[in-house]
Each structure stands twice: as structure tokens, then as C-alpha cells.
Amino acid sequence: MEHRRRRGKLIIDGLWDLFVLIKYPKIILMATLAFIAYGLFQDEGVQSFFHSLGDLGYISAFFGGMMFAFGFGAPFGVALLATIADDVNILFGAVVGGTGALISDYLLFKFIRVTFQDEIDRFRDSKAFTMFNGMVKRRMPPRIAFYLSLGVAGFMIASPLPDEFGVTLLAGITTIRMRTFALIAFSLNTLGILVVLGVGLAF
């Protein structure tokens, strides 16, 4: 009897997991592409190709920044930026790379607000989010919760982690203005790229 109960629970849990995946197919696809890119980057041929692009100087910094912002391009962007660290001024290179990353994040922001809005709204209406949101509102003021969301999104944008998740979080904050988003994205990406260039220069 206990064995049947466990089996039934496993089946129900499996169906629920499948339901969640189907419920947010675009977000799942985006995450899958990011993981595939990290897998591809383990190939030596792919790594050597991106290292060969390091001869373009600040042009490489710009395109490296654009890839740095995309989850499926982040490992390639990091490799490209680290490769050119010896050939560019890292401060100016970080600004150029941050500009490229800003363009990527701007496109992501617009794309997610249009394409992912249905899944963002669906997630907001879910029981899990309602429960979590209720706990947050009871335990901290709305302004602190807002800045906490900005902090989490900012960390994702500044790091080589997929910007898509940070941008999705920001795009879900309906009160954020495009000018504010651009300032946040540019500043944090520039800082993250500066760190990558600094590490590349050191090693």
C-alpha cells in the first residue's frame, strides 16, 4: 500500500513538473539555449575560433560586450574580452564593451516585454508567486522589496550569468523607465566587463 502511494506521488509530481514546463515554454527555451551555449564552449575548436577574433581590438570589445549580455553568448564574450585585455586600454575597452552589452540588453528588454509578457503575467497570477509576494510584503516595505529586485537583477546583469534572467526581472517591474534601465544595464555591464578585462590582463 505504501509502495503504491509513493508511486502515485511520483507520478503526480512528474505531471506537475511537466505542467510547469509547458506553462512557461519561452522561459524554459531561453534557459536551455544558455546551457547549450556553455556546453558548446567546452569544445576546443569553438574556443580557438573566438580567441582568433581577438585581433580586432576595440571592435572585438564591442562584440564581446554584446555576447557578454546574452546567456547563450556569455562564455564566448568572456573568452573574447579576456583575449584582448593585453591589447586595449581596459577602462576604454570596458566602456566600449558596456555599450555593446547595453544594445543587447535593450533588445532583450524590448523583446521580453513584448514576447514574454504573457508568461510574466501568468507567473504573477500563480499561487507560488502570490504566496511569496505576500510573505515579502508582510516582512518588508514595498520600496525595500523593489530595490531588492533591482539588486538581484543587477547582479545577474553585471556577472557573466545570463542577462536574460536579470532583464526578465526588470521587464516585469512595470514602473521602471527605459532611461533608468539603460543606465543600470550600461553601468553594471561596464563594471562586469572591466573585471573580466582586469582578470585577462593579470593572467
C-alpha positions in Angstrom: 0.0 0.0 0.0 2.8 2.4 0.9 4.6 1.5 -2.3 1.6 2.4 -4.4 1.2 5.6 -2.5 4.8 6.6 -3.2 4.5 5.6 -6.9 1.3 7.7 -7.2 3.0 10.7 -5.6 6.0 10.3 -8.0 3.5 10.3 -11.0 1.7 13.3 -9.7 4.9 15.2 -9.1 6.2 14.3 -12.6 3.0 15.5 -14.2 3.1 18.7 -12.2 6.7 19.3 -13.3 5.7 18.7 -16.9 2.8 21.1 -16.5 5.1 23.8 -15.2 7.5 23.4 -18.1 4.6 23.7 -20.6 3.2 26.7 -18.7 6.4 28.7 -19.3 7.8 27.3 -22.6 9.6 30.5 -23.7 11.5 30.9 -20.4 12.4 27.2 -20.4 13.7 27.5 -24.0 15.7 30.6 -23.2 17.4 28.8 -20.2 18.0 25.7 -22.4 19.8 27.8 -25.0 22.0 29.3 -22.4 23.0 25.8 -21.1 23.7 24.6 -24.7 26.0 27.5 -25.3 28.0 26.7 -22.2 28.3 23.1 -23.4 29.4 24.2 -26.9 32.1 26.4 -25.3 33.8 23.3 -23.9 34.8 22.4 -27.5 38.4 23.4 -28.2 37.6 24.3 -31.8 34.9 26.8 -30.7 37.3 28.3 -28.1 40.1 28.8 -30.6 37.7 30.5 -33.1 36.7 33.1 -30.5 40.4 33.6 -29.4 41.2 34.3 -33.1 38.8 37.2 -33.1 40.9 39.0 -30.5 43.0 40.7 -33.2 40.2 43.3 -33.8 40.9 45.4 -30.7 38.0 47.6 -29.7 35.7 46.1 -32.3 36.3 42.8 -30.5 35.5 44.6 -27.2 32.2 45.8 -28.7 31.1 42.4 -30.0 32.4 40.7 -26.9 30.2 43.0 -24.8 27.2 42.2 -27.0 27.8 38.5 -26.4 28.6 39.1 -22.7 25.0 40.2 -22.3 23.3 37.1 -23.9 23.2 33.9 -21.8 24.0 31.7 -24.8 26.8 34.1 -25.8 28.3 34.9 -22.4 31.1 32.3 -22.4 32.1 33.4 -25.9 32.0 37.0 -24.8 34.1 36.4 -21.7 36.7 34.5 -23.8 36.9 37.2 -26.4 37.2 40.0 -23.8 39.9 38.2 -21.8 41.9 37.6 -25.1 42.0 41.3 -26.0 42.9 42.5 -22.4 46.6 43.0 -23.3 45.8 44.9 -26.5 43.4 47.6 -25.3 43.1 50.2 -22.5 40.9 48.2 -20.1 38.9 51.3 -19.0 38.0 52.4 -22.5 37.6 48.8 -23.5 35.1 48.3 -20.7 33.1 51.3 -21.9 33.1 50.0 -25.5 32.1 46.6 -24.3 29.5 48.0 -22.0 28.0 49.9 -24.9 27.7 46.6 -26.9 26.1 44.9 -23.9 23.7 47.8 -23.5 22.5 47.3 -27.1 22.0 43.6 -26.4 20.1 44.3 -23.1 17.9 47.0 -24.8 16.9 44.5 -27.5 16.3 41.8 -24.8 14.2 44.3 -22.7 12.0 45.2 -25.7 11.8 41.6 -26.8 10.9 40.2 -23.4 8.3 42.9 -22.7 6.5 42.0 -25.9 7.1 38.3 -26.2 7.4 37.1 -22.6 4.7 39.4 -21.1 2.1 36.7 -21.2 4.3 34.3 -19.2 5.4 37.1 -16.8 1.7 37.9 -16.2 0.9 34.2 -15.8 3.7 33.7 -13.3 2.4 36.8 -11.3 -1.0 35.1 -11.1 0.4 31.8 -10.0 -0.1 30.5 -6.4 3.6 30.2 -5.8 4.3 33.9 -6.7 1.2 35.1 -4.8 2.3 33.3 -1.7 5.9 34.5 -2.0 4.8 38.1 -2.8 2.5 38.0 0.3 5.4 36.9 2.5 7.6 39.7 1.2 5.0 42.4 1.6 4.4 41.3 5.2 8.0 41.2 6.1 9.5 44.3 4.3 8.2 47.6 2.9 7.4 47.8 -0.8 10.4 50.2 -1.5 12.9 47.7 0.0 11.3 44.9 -2.0 11.6 46.9 -5.1 15.3 47.7 -4.5 15.9 44.1 -3.6 14.6 43.0 -7.0 16.8 45.6 -8.6 19.8 44.2 -6.7 19.2 40.7 -7.8 18.7 41.7 -11.4 21.8 43.9 -11.2 23.9 41.1 -10.0 22.8 38.9 -12.9 23.5 41.7 -15.4 26.9 42.6 -14.1 28.1 38.9 -14.0 28.6 36.5 -16.9 25.4 34.8 -15.8 22.6 35.0 -18.4 21.4 38.6 -18.6 18.1 37.3 -19.9 17.0 36.4 -16.3 18.0 39.8 -14.9 16.4 41.6 -17.8 13.2 39.5 -17.4 13.1 40.5 -13.7 13.5 44.2 -14.7 11.0 43.9 -17.5 8.5 42.5 -15.1 8.8 45.7 -12.9 6.3 47.8 -14.8 7.4 51.0 -13.0 10.9 51.0 -14.4 11.6 53.5 -17.1 13.7 52.8 -20.2 16.2 55.5 -19.2 16.6 54.0 -15.8 17.0 50.5 -17.3 19.6 51.8 -19.8 21.7 53.4 -17.0 21.5 50.3 -14.8 22.4 48.0 -17.7 25.3 50.1 -19.0 26.8 50.7 -15.6 26.7 47.1 -14.4 27.8 45.6 -17.7 30.7 48.0 -17.9 31.7 47.1 -14.4 31.4 43.4 -15.1 33.4 43.7 -18.3 36.1 45.8 -16.6 36.5 42.9 -14.1 36.8 40.4 -17.0 39.4 42.6 -18.7 41.3 43.1 -15.5 41.5 39.3 -14.9 42.5 38.8 -18.5 45.3 41.3 -18.1 46.5 39.8 -14.9 46.7 36.3 -16.3 
